[in-house]
Amino acid sequence: MMLVKNFFDEIRVFAGVAERTGVQLERDVVRRSGGCCTSLTQLIRKARESGDGYFYLPLTLWPADTERVQLQKSWVVVSPSSHLRESH
């Protein structure tokens, strides 16, 4: 019986954007790493908590046909003066 190894993509998070680096590692190499993630949701949570760095995600979990994943929502800035004009 042949054992199938689980492989993980190395994901680089920088300035709120996640990208695959092209490096693939076996599960045994990354499983004790703090950057090892079992879902995209977990990767997003860990990246928000720890900031920029390298994370590891099972190959099949990266969104198909996607180069980058934006991890942070853009802020919309509303000036106080525009709010005052609307309320009068």
C-alpha positions as CSV (number, residue, x, y, z in Angstrom):
1,M,0.0,0.0,0.0
2,M,1.4,3.4,-1.0
3,L,1.0,6.3,1.4
4,V,0.0,9.6,0.0
5,K,1.9,12.6,1.4
6,N,0.1,15.8,2.1
7,F,1.7,18.9,0.5
8,F,1.4,22.5,1.5
9,D,1.8,25.7,-0.4
10,E,4.1,28.3,1.1
11,I,2.1,31.6,1.3
12,R,3.7,35.0,1.8
13,V,1.6,37.6,3.5
14,F,2.8,41.2,3.0
15,A,0.8,44.4,3.6
16,G,-2.5,42.5,3.9
17,V,-2.1,40.5,0.7
18,A,-1.5,36.8,0.5
19,E,0.4,35.2,-2.4
20,R,1.8,31.7,-3.1
21,T,5.6,31.7,-3.3
22,G,5.7,28.6,-5.5
23,V,7.4,26.5,-2.8
24,Q,5.6,23.3,-1.8
25,L,6.5,21.4,1.4
26,E,5.5,18.1,2.9
27,R,3.1,18.2,5.9
28,D,5.7,16.8,8.2
29,V,8.0,19.8,7.5
30,V,5.4,22.4,8.4
31,R,2.9,20.8,10.8
32,R,4.6,22.1,14.0
33,S,5.1,25.6,12.5
34,G,3.0,28.4,13.9
35,G,2.2,29.3,10.3
36,C,0.6,25.9,9.4
37,C,-3.1,26.5,8.6
38,T,-5.8,24.0,7.9
39,S,-8.1,26.4,6.1
40,L,-8.1,29.7,4.3
41,T,-10.1,31.2,7.1
42,Q,-7.4,30.1,9.6
43,L,-4.7,31.6,7.4
44,I,-6.6,35.0,7.3
45,R,-7.0,34.9,11.1
46,K,-3.4,34.1,11.8
47,A,-2.1,36.7,9.3
48,R,-4.3,39.4,10.9
49,E,-3.0,38.4,14.4
50,S,0.7,38.1,13.5
51,G,1.1,40.4,10.5
52,D,3.4,39.8,7.6
53,G,5.2,36.5,7.3
54,Y,5.1,33.0,5.8
55,F,2.2,30.6,6.2
56,Y,1.5,27.1,5.0
57,L,-1.8,26.0,3.4
58,P,-2.8,22.6,1.9
59,L,-2.5,22.7,-1.8
60,T,-6.1,22.1,-2.5
61,L,-7.3,25.0,-0.4
62,W,-6.0,27.9,-2.3
63,P,-8.8,29.5,-4.4
64,A,-8.6,28.3,-8.1
65,D,-7.4,30.8,-10.7
66,T,-6.4,33.3,-8.0
67,E,-3.0,34.9,-7.7
68,R,-3.6,37.0,-4.7
69,V,-6.0,37.1,-1.8
70,Q,-6.7,40.5,-0.1
71,L,-6.8,39.9,3.6
72,Q,-7.9,43.3,4.8
73,K,-10.9,45.3,3.7
74,S,-10.3,48.8,2.5
75,W,-11.3,51.5,4.9
76,V,-13.8,54.2,3.7
77,V,-13.0,57.6,5.1
78,V,-15.9,59.9,5.7
79,S,-15.1,63.5,6.6
80,P,-17.0,65.0,9.5
81,S,-18.1,68.0,7.4
82,S,-19.8,65.8,4.8
83,H,-21.8,64.1,7.5
84,L,-22.9,67.4,9.0
85,R,-24.2,68.7,5.6
86,E,-26.3,65.6,5.1
87,S,-28.0,65.8,8.5
88,H,-29.3,69.4,8.0
